[in-house]
């Protein structure tokens, strides 16, 4: 009886390390890679493309159409557009990882 109980406990411990711990370490490593790589990728792309900041683009558009400034401030488009762009780049990078793909 003791051998059966011990075998069941070791089976649960082995499952725990195979299923839970390994995946947790893998996902933490992927999260760290993505959180460090995306800012570098954004900096590289913004430097290569020579694009002005999104806030200055909205400020320039607001100077040409004064009514637009109200809606840009109300909807916080300068913050929202940059968040959406960063999220799309992160999604693109994650989809290219062979483990998740």
C-alpha distances in whole Angstrom, upper triangle without the diagonal:
4,5,5,6,9,10,11,13,14,15,17,19,20,21,23,25,26,27,28,29,31,33,34,35,37,39,40,41,43,44,46,47,49,50,52,53,55,57,58,59,61,63,64,65,67,68,69,70,72,71,73,70,69,71,74,74,74,76,79,78,79,82,83,82,82,80,77,77,76,73,72,71,70,67,67,67,67,64,62,64,62,59,59,60,58,55,56,56,53,52,54,52,48,49,50,47,45,42,43,46
4,5,5,6,9,10,11,12,14,16,17,18,20,21,23,24,26,26,27,29,31,32,33,35,37,38,39,41,42,43,45,47,48,49,51,53,55,56,57,59,61,62,63,65,66,67,68,70,70,71,68,68,69,72,72,72,75,77,77,77,81,82,81,81,79,76,75,75,72,70,70,69,66,65,66,66,62,61,62,61,57,58,59,56,53,55,55,51,50,52,51,47,48,49,46,44,40,42,45
4,5,5,6,9,10,10,12,14,15,16,18,20,21,22,24,25,26,27,30,31,32,33,35,36,38,40,41,42,44,45,47,48,49,51,54,55,55,57,59,60,61,63,65,65,67,69,68,69,67,66,68,71,71,71,74,76,76,76,80,81,80,80,79,75,75,74,71,70,70,68,66,65,65,65,62,60,61,60,56,57,58,55,52,53,53,50,49,51,49,45,46,47,43,42,38,40,43
4,5,5,6,9,10,11,12,14,15,17,18,20,21,22,24,25,26,28,29,31,32,34,35,37,38,40,41,43,44,46,47,49,50,53,54,54,56,58,59,60,62,64,64,65,68,67,68,66,65,66,70,70,69,72,74,74,75,78,79,78,78,77,73,73,72,69,68,68,66,64,63,63,63,60,58,59,58,55,55,56,53,50,52,52,48,47,49,47,44,44,45,42,40,37,38,41
4,5,5,6,9,10,11,12,14,15,17,19,20,21,22,23,25,27,28,29,31,32,33,35,37,38,39,41,43,44,45,47,48,51,52,53,54,57,57,58,60,62,63,64,66,65,66,64,63,64,68,68,67,70,72,72,73,76,77,76,76,74,71,71,70,67,66,65,64,61,60,61,61,58,56,58,56,53,53,54,51,49,50,50,47,46,48,46,42,43,44,41,40,36,37,40
4,5,5,6,9,10,11,12,14,15,17,18,20,21,21,23,25,26,27,29,31,32,33,35,36,37,39,41,42,44,45,47,49,50,51,53,55,56,57,59,60,61,62,64,64,65,62,62,63,67,67,67,69,71,71,72,75,76,75,75,74,71,70,69,67,65,65,64,61,60,60,60,57,56,57,55,52,52,53,50,48,49,49,45,45,47,45,41,42,43,40,38,35,36,39
4,5,5,6,9,10,10,12,14,15,16,18,19,20,21,24,25,26,28,30,31,32,34,35,37,38,40,41,43,44,46,48,49,49,52,54,54,55,58,59,60,61,63,62,64,61,61,62,66,66,66,68,70,70,71,74,75,74,75,73,70,69,69,66,64,64,63,60,59,59,59,56,55,56,54,51,51,52,49,46,48,47,44,43,45,43,39,40,41,37,36,32,34,37
4,6,5,6,9,10,11,12,14,15,16,17,19,20,22,23,25,26,28,29,31,32,34,35,37,38,39,41,43,44,47,48,48,50,52,53,54,56,58,58,59,62,61,62,59,59,60,63,63,63,66,68,68,68,72,73,72,72,70,67,67,66,63,62,61,60,57,57,57,57,54,52,53,52,48,48,50,47,44,45,45,42,41,43,41,38,38,40,36,35,31,32,35
4,5,5,6,9,10,11,13,14,15,16,17,19,21,21,23,25,26,27,29,31,32,33,35,37,37,39,41,42,45,46,46,48,50,51,52,54,56,57,58,60,59,60,58,57,58,62,62,62,64,67,66,67,70,71,70,70,69,66,65,64,62,60,60,59,56,55,55,55,52,50,52,50,47,47,48,45,43,44,44,41,40,42,40,37,38,39,35,34,30,31,35
4,5,5,6,8,10,11,12,14,15,15,17,19,20,21,23,25,26,27,29,30,32,33,35,36,38,39,41,43,44,45,47,49,49,51,53,54,55,56,58,58,59,57,56,58,61,61,61,64,66,66,66,70,71,70,70,69,66,65,65,62,60,60,59,56,55,55,55,51,50,51,50,46,47,47,44,42,43,43,39,39,41,39,35,36,37,33,32,28,30,33
4,5,5,6,9,10,10,12,14,15,16,18,19,21,22,24,25,26,28,29,31,32,34,35,37,38,40,42,43,44,46,48,48,49,52,53,54,55,57,56,58,55,55,57,60,60,60,62,65,64,65,68,69,68,69,67,64,63,63,60,58,58,58,55,53,53,54,50,49,50,48,45,45,46,43,40,41,41,38,37,39,37,33,34,35,32,30,26,27,31
4,5,5,6,9,10,10,11,13,15,16,17,19,20,22,23,25,26,27,29,31,32,33,35,36,38,40,42,42,44,46,47,48,50,52,52,53,55,55,56,53,52,54,57,57,57,60,62,62,62,66,67,66,66,64,61,61,60,57,56,55,54,52,51,51,51,47,46,47,46,42,42,43,41,38,39,39,36,35,37,35,32,33,34,31,29,26,26,30
4,5,5,6,9,10,10,11,13,15,15,17,19,20,21,23,25,26,27,29,30,31,33,35,36,39,40,40,42,44,45,46,48,50,51,52,54,53,54,52,51,53,56,56,56,59,61,61,62,65,66,65,65,64,61,60,60,57,55,55,54,51,50,50,50,47,45,46,45,41,42,43,40,37,39,38,35,34,36,34,31,32,33,30,28,25,26,29
4,5,5,6,8,10,10,11,13,15,16,17,19,21,22,23,25,26,28,29,31,32,33,35,38,39,39,41,43,44,45,47,49,49,51,53,52,53,51,51,53,56,56,56,59,61,60,61,64,66,65,65,64,61,60,60,57,55,55,54,51,50,50,50,46,45,46,44,41,41,42,39,37,38,37,34,33,35,33,29,30,31,27,26,22,24,27
4,5,5,6,8,9,10,12,13,15,16,18,19,21,22,24,25,27,28,29,31,32,34,36,37,38,40,42,43,43,46,47,48,49,51,50,52,49,49,51,54,54,54,56,58,58,59,62,63,62,63,61,58,58,57,54,53,53,52,49,48,48,48,44,43,44,42,39,39,40,37,34,35,35,32,31,32,31,27,28,29,26,24,21,22,25
4,6,5,5,7,9,10,11,13,15,16,17,19,20,21,23,25,26,27,29,30,32,34,36,36,38,40,41,42,44,46,46,47,49,49,50,47,47,48,51,51,51,54,56,56,57,60,61,60,61,59,56,55,55,52,50,50,49,46,45,45,45,42,41,42,40,37,37,38,35,32,34,34,30,29,31,30,26,27,29,25,24,21,21,25
4,6,6,5,6,9,10,11,12,14,15,17,18,20,21,23,24,26,27,28,30,33,34,34,36,38,39,40,42,44,44,46,48,47,48,46,46,48,51,51,51,53,56,55,56,59,61,60,60,59,56,55,55,52,50,50,50,47,45,45,45,42,40,41,39,36,37,37,34,32,33,33,29,29,30,28,25,26,27,23,23,19,20,24
4,6,6,6,8,10,11,12,14,16,16,18,20,21,22,24,26,27,28,30,32,33,33,36,38,38,39,41,43,43,45,47,46,48,46,45,47,50,50,50,53,55,55,56,59,60,60,60,59,55,55,55,52,50,50,50,47,45,45,45,41,40,41,39,36,36,36,33,31,32,31,28,27,29,27,23,24,25,21,20,16,18,21
4,6,6,6,9,11,11,12,14,16,17,18,20,21,22,24,26,27,28,31,32,32,34,37,37,38,40,42,42,43,46,45,46,44,43,45,48,48,48,51,53,52,53,57,58,57,57,56,53,52,52,49,47,47,47,44,42,42,42,39,37,38,37,33,33,34,31,29,30,29,26,25,27,25,22,22,24,20,19,15,16,20
4,6,5,6,9,10,11,12,14,15,16,18,20,21,22,24,26,27,29,31,31,33,35,36,37,39,41,41,42,44,43,44,42,41,43,46,46,46,49,51,51,52,55,56,55,55,54,51,50,50,47,45,45,45,42,40,40,40,37,35,36,35,31,32,32,30,27,29,28,25,24,26,25,21,23,24,21,20,16,17,20
4,6,5,6,9,10,11,12,14,15,16,18,20,21,23,24,26,28,29,30,32,34,35,36,38,39,40,42,43,43,44,41,41,43,46,46,46,49,51,51,52,55,56,56,56,55,51,50,50,48,46,46,45,42,41,41,40,37,36,37,35,32,32,33,29,27,29,28,25,25,27,24,21,23,24,20,20,17,17,21
4,5,5,6,9,10,11,12,14,16,17,18,20,21,22,24,27,28,28,30,32,33,34,36,38,38,40,42,41,43,41,40,42,45,45,46,48,50,50,51,54,55,55,55,55,51,50,50,48,46,46,45,42,41,40,40,37,36,36,34,31,31,31,28,26,28,27,23,23,25,22,19,21,21,17,17,13,15,18
4,5,5,6,8,10,10,12,14,15,16,18,20,21,22,25,26,26,28,30,31,32,34,36,36,37,40,39,40,38,37,39,42,42,43,45,47,47,48,51,52,52,52,51,48,47,47,44,42,43,42,39,38,37,37,34,32,33,31,28,28,28,25,23,24,24,20,20,22,19,16,18,19,15,15,11,12,16
4,5,5,6,9,10,10,12,14,15,16,18,20,21,23,25,25,27,29,30,31,33,35,36,37,39,38,39,36,36,38,41,41,41,44,46,46,47,50,51,51,51,50,46,46,46,43,41,41,40,37,36,36,35,32,31,32,30,27,27,28,24,22,24,24,20,20,22,20,17,19,20,17,17,14,14,18
4,6,5,6,9,10,11,12,14,15,17,18,20,22,23,24,26,28,29,30,32,33,34,36,38,37,38,36,36,38,41,41,42,44,46,46,47,50,51,51,52,51,47,46,47,44,42,42,42,39,37,37,36,32,32,32,30,27,28,28,25,23,25,23,20,20,22,19,17,19,19,16,16,13,14,18
4,6,5,6,9,10,11,12,14,16,16,18,21,21,22,24,26,27,28,30,32,32,33,36,35,37,35,35,37,39,39,40,43,44,44,46,49,50,50,50,49,46,45,46,43,40,41,41,38,36,35,34,31,30,31,28,26,26,26,23,21,22,21,17,18,19,16,13,16,16,12,13,10,11,14
4,5,5,6,8,10,10,12,14,15,16,19,20,20,22,24,25,26,28,30,31,32,34,33,34,32,32,34,36,36,37,40,41,41,43,46,47,46,47,46,42,42,42,39,37,37,37,34,32,32,31,28,27,27,25,22,23,23,20,18,19,18,15,15,17,15,12,14,15,12,13,10,10,14
4,5,5,6,9,10,10,12,14,16,18,19,20,21,23,24,26,27,29,30,32,33,32,33,31,31,33,36,36,36,39,41,41,42,45,46,46,46,46,42,41,42,39,37,37,37,34,32,32,31,27,27,27,25,22,23,23,20,18,20,19,15,17,19,16,13,16,17,14,16,13,13,17
4,5,5,6,9,10,11,12,14,16,17,18,20,22,22,24,26,27,28,30,32,31,33,31,31,33,35,36,37,39,41,41,42,45,47,47,47,47,43,42,43,40,38,38,38,35,33,32,31,28,28,28,25,23,24,23,20,19,20,18,15,16,18,14,12,16,15,12,14,12,13,16
4,5,5,6,8,10,10,12,15,16,16,18,20,21,22,24,25,26,27,29,29,30,28,28,31,33,33,34,37,38,39,40,43,44,44,44,44,40,40,40,38,35,36,36,33,31,30,29,26,25,25,23,20,21,20,17,16,17,15,12,13,14,11,9,12,12,9,11,9,10,12
4,5,5,6,8,10,11,13,15,15,17,19,20,21,23,24,26,27,28,27,29,26,26,28,31,31,32,34,36,36,37,40,42,41,42,41,38,37,37,35,32,32,33,30,28,27,26,23,22,23,20,18,18,18,15,14,16,14,11,12,14,11,9,13,14,12,14,13,12,15
4,6,5,6,8,10,12,13,14,16,17,19,20,22,23,25,26,28,27,28,26,26,28,31,31,32,34,36,37,38,40,42,42,43,42,39,38,38,36,33,33,34,31,29,28,27,24,24,24,21,19,20,20,16,16,18,16,12,15,16,13,12,16,16,13,16,15,15,17
4,6,5,6,8,11,11,12,14,16,16,18,20,21,22,24,25,25,27,25,26,28,30,30,32,34,35,36,38,40,41,42,42,42,39,38,39,37,33,34,35,32,29,28,27,24,24,24,21,19,20,19,15,15,16,14,11,13,14,10,10,13,13,11,14,13,13,15
4,5,5,6,9,10,10,12,14,15,16,18,20,20,22,23,23,24,22,23,25,27,27,28,31,32,33,34,37,38,38,39,39,35,34,35,33,30,31,31,28,26,25,23,21,20,20,17,15,16,15,11,11,13,10,7,10,11,8,7,11,11,10,13,13,12,14
4,6,6,7,9,11,11,13,15,16,17,19,21,22,23,22,23,21,21,23,26,26,27,29,31,32,33,35,37,37,37,37,34,33,34,31,28,29,29,27,24,23,22,19,19,19,16,14,15,15,11,11,13,11,9,12,13,11,11,14,15,14,17,17,16,17
4,6,6,7,9,11,12,13,15,16,17,19,21,22,22,23,21,22,24,26,27,28,30,31,32,34,36,38,38,39,39,35,34,35,33,30,30,32,29,26,25,23,21,21,21,17,16,18,16,13,14,16,13,11,14,15,12,13,16,16,15,18,18,18,19
4,6,5,6,9,10,10,12,14,15,16,18,20,20,21,20,21,23,25,25,27,29,30,31,33,35,37,37,38,38,35,34,35,33,30,31,32,29,26,25,23,21,21,20,17,16,17,15,12,13,14,11,9,12,12,9,11,14,13,12,16,17,16,17
4,5,5,6,8,10,10,12,14,15,16,18,17,18,17,17,20,22,22,24,26,27,28,30,32,33,34,34,35,31,30,32,29,26,27,28,25,23,21,19,17,17,16,13,12,13,11,8,10,11,7,6,10,10,8,10,13,13,13,17,18,17,17
4,5,5,6,8,10,10,12,14,15,16,15,16,15,16,18,20,20,22,24,25,26,28,30,32,32,33,33,30,29,30,28,25,26,27,25,22,20,18,16,17,16,12,12,14,12,9,11,13,10,10,13,14,12,14,17,17,17,21,21,20,21
4,5,5,6,9,10,10,12,14,15,16,17,16,18,20,21,22,24,26,27,28,30,32,33,34,35,36,32,31,33,31,28,29,30,28,25,23,21,19,20,19,15,16,17,14,12,14,15,12,12,15,15,12,15,18,16,17,20,22,21,21
4,5,5,6,9,10,10,12,14,14,16,15,17,20,21,21,23,25,26,27,29,31,32,33,34,35,31,30,32,30,27,28,30,27,24,22,20,19,19,17,14,15,15,12,10,13,12,9,10,13,12,10,13,15,14,15,19,20,20,19
4,5,5,6,8,10,10,12,11,13,12,13,16,17,17,19,21,22,23,25,27,28,29,30,31,27,26,29,27,23,24,26,24,21,19,16,15,16,14,11,12,13,10,8,11,11,8,10,13,12,11,15,17,16,18,21,23,22,21
4,6,5,6,8,10,10,11,12,11,14,16,17,17,20,21,22,24,26,27,29,30,31,32,28,27,30,28,25,26,28,26,22,21,18,17,18,16,13,15,16,13,11,15,15,12,14,17,16,15,18,20,19,20,24,25,25,24
4,6,5,6,8,10,11,13,14,16,19,19,19,22,24,24,25,28,29,30,32,33,34,31,30,32,31,27,28,31,28,25,23,20,20,21,19,16,17,18,14,13,16,16,13,14,17,16,14,18,20,18,20,23,25,24,24
4,5,5,6,8,9,12,12,14,17,17,17,20,22,22,23,25,27,27,29,31,32,28,27,30,28,25,27,29,26,24,21,18,19,19,16,14,16,16,12,12,15,14,11,13,16,14,14,17,19,17,20,23,25,24,23
4,6,5,6,6,8,9,11,14,14,14,17,18,18,20,22,24,25,26,28,29,25,25,27,26,22,24,26,24,21,19,16,16,18,15,12,15,15,12,12,16,15,13,15,18,17,16,20,21,21,23,26,28,27,26
4,6,5,7,9,11,14,16,16,16,19,21,20,22,25,25,26,28,30,31,28,27,30,29,25,27,30,28,25,22,19,20,21,18,16,18,19,16,15,19,18,16,18,21,19,19,22,24,23,24,28,30,29,28
4,5,8,11,13,16,19,18,18,21,22,22,23,26,27,27,29,31,33,29,29,32,31,27,29,31,29,27,24,21,22,23,20,17,20,20,16,17,20,19,16,18,21,19,18,22,23,21,24,27,29,28,27
4,5,9,11,13,16,16,15,18,20,19,20,23,24,24,26,28,30,26,26,29,28,24,26,29,27,24,21,19,20,21,17,16,19,18,15,16,19,17,15,18,20,18,19,22,23,22,25,28,30,29,27
4,7,10,12,15,13,13,17,18,17,18,21,22,22,25,26,28,25,24,28,27,23,25,28,26,24,21,18,20,21,18,16,19,20,16,17,21,20,18,21,23,21,21,25,26,25,28,31,33,32,30
4,7,9,11,10,9,13,14,14,15,18,19,19,21,23,25,21,21,24,23,20,22,24,23,20,17,14,16,17,14,13,16,17,13,15,18,17,16,19,21,20,21,24,25,25,27,31,33,31,30
4,7,8,7,7,10,11,11,13,15,16,17,19,20,22,19,18,21,21,17,19,22,21,18,16,12,14,16,14,12,16,17,14,16,19,19,18,21,23,22,23,26,27,27,30,33,35,33,32
4,5,5,6,9,10,11,13,14,16,17,19,20,21,18,16,19,19,15,16,19,18,15,13,9,11,13,11,9,13,14,12,13,17,17,16,19,21,21,22,25,26,27,29,32,34,32,31
4,5,5,6,9,10,11,12,14,16,17,17,18,15,14,16,15,12,13,16,14,12,9,6,8,10,8,7,11,12,10,12,15,16,16,18,20,20,22,24,25,26,28,32,33,31,30
4,5,5,6,9,10,10,12,15,15,15,16,13,11,14,14,10,11,14,13,10,9,5,8,10,9,9,12,14,13,15,17,18,19,21,23,24,25,27,29,30,31,35,36,34,33
4,5,5,6,9,10,11,13,14,15,17,14,12,15,15,12,13,16,16,13,12,9,12,14,13,12,16,17,16,17,20,21,21,23,26,26,27,29,31,32,34,37,38,36,35
4,5,5,6,9,10,11,13,14,15,12,12,15,14,11,13,16,15,13,11,9,12,13,11,12,15,16,15,17,20,20,20,23,24,24,26,28,29,30,33,36,38,35,34
4,5,5,6,9,10,10,11,12,9,8,11,11,7,10,13,12,10,8,7,11,12,10,12,15,15,15,17,20,20,21,23,25,25,27,29,30,32,34,37,39,36,35
4,5,5,6,9,10,10,12,9,8,11,12,9,10,14,14,12,11,9,13,15,14,14,18,19,18,20,23,23,24,26,28,29,30,32,34,35,37,41,42,39,38
4,5,5,7,9,10,13,10,10,13,14,12,13,17,17,15,14,12,16,17,15,16,20,20,20,22,25,25,25,28,29,29,31,33,35,35,38,41,43,40,39
4,5,5,6,8,10,8,8,12,12,10,12,15,15,14,12,12,15,16,14,16,19,19,19,22,24,24,25,27,29,29,31,33,34,35,38,41,42,40,38
4,5,5,5,7,5,5,9,10,8,10,13,14,13,12,12,15,16,16,17,20,21,21,23,25,26,27,29,30,31,33,35,36,37,40,43,44,42,41
4,6,6,9,9,8,11,13,12,13,16,17,17,15,15,18,20,19,20,23,24,24,26,28,29,29,32,33,34,35,38,39,40,42,46,47,45,43
4,6,9,9,10,13,14,13,15,18,19,18,17,16,20,21,20,21,25,25,24,27,29,29,30,33,34,34,36,38,39,40,43,46,48,45,44
4,6,6,7,10,11,11,13,15,16,17,15,16,20,20,19,21,24,24,24,27,29,29,30,33,34,34,36,38,39,40,43,46,47,45,43
4,5,6,8,10,10,12,13,15,16,15,16,19,20,20,22,24,25,25,28,30,30,31,34,35,35,38,39,40,42,44,48,49,46,45
4,5,6,7,9,11,11,13,15,14,16,19,19,19,22,24,24,25,28,29,29,31,33,34,35,37,39,39,41,44,47,48,45,44
4,5,5,6,9,10,11,12,11,12,16,16,15,18,20,20,21,24,25,25,27,29,30,31,33,35,36,38,40,43,44,41,40
4,6,5,6,8,10,10,10,11,14,15,15,17,19,20,21,23,25,26,27,29,30,31,33,35,36,38,40,43,44,41,41
4,6,5,6,9,10,11,12,15,15,16,19,20,21,22,25,26,27,29,30,31,33,35,36,37,39,41,45,45,42,41
4,5,5,6,8,8,11,13,13,14,16,18,18,20,22,23,24,26,28,28,30,32,33,34,36,38,42,42,39,38
4,6,6,6,5,7,10,10,11,13,15,15,17,19,20,21,23,25,26,27,29,31,32,34,36,39,40,37,36
4,6,5,7,8,10,11,13,14,16,17,19,20,21,23,25,26,27,29,31,32,33,35,37,41,41,38,38
4,6,8,10,11,11,14,16,16,17,20,21,22,23,26,27,27,29,31,32,33,36,37,41,41,38,38
4,5,9,9,8,10,13,13,14,16,18,18,20,22,23,24,26,28,29,30,32,34,37,37,34,34
4,6,6,6,9,10,11,12,14,16,17,18,20,21,22,24,26,27,29,31,32,36,36,33,33
4,5,5,6,8,10,10,12,14,15,16,18,20,21,22,24,25,26,29,30,34,34,31,31
4,6,6,7,9,10,11,13,15,16,17,19,20,22,23,25,26,28,30,33,34,31,31
4,6,5,6,9,10,11,12,14,16,17,18,20,21,23,24,26,28,31,32,29,29
4,5,5,6,9,10,10,12,14,15,16,18,20,21,22,25,26,30,30,27,27
4,5,5,6,9,10,11,12,14,15,16,18,20,21,23,25,28,29,26,26
4,5,5,6,9,10,11,12,14,15,17,18,20,21,23,27,27,25,25
4,5,5,6,9,10,10,12,14,15,16,18,20,22,25,25,23,23
4,5,5,6,9,10,10,12,14,15,16,19,20,24,24,21,21
4,5,5,6,9,10,11,12,14,15,17,19,23,24,21,20
4,5,5,6,9,10,11,12,14,16,17,21,21,19,19
4,5,5,6,9,10,10,12,14,16,19,19,17,17
4,5,5,6,9,10,11,13,15,18,19,16,15
4,5,5,6,9,10,11,13,17,18,16,15
4,5,5,6,9,10,11,15,15,13,13
4,5,5,6,9,10,13,14,11,10
4,6,5,7,9,12,14,12,10
4,5,5,7,11,12,10,10
4,5,5,9,9,7,7
4,6,8,9,7,5
4,6,9,8,6
4,6,6,5
4,6,5
4,6
4
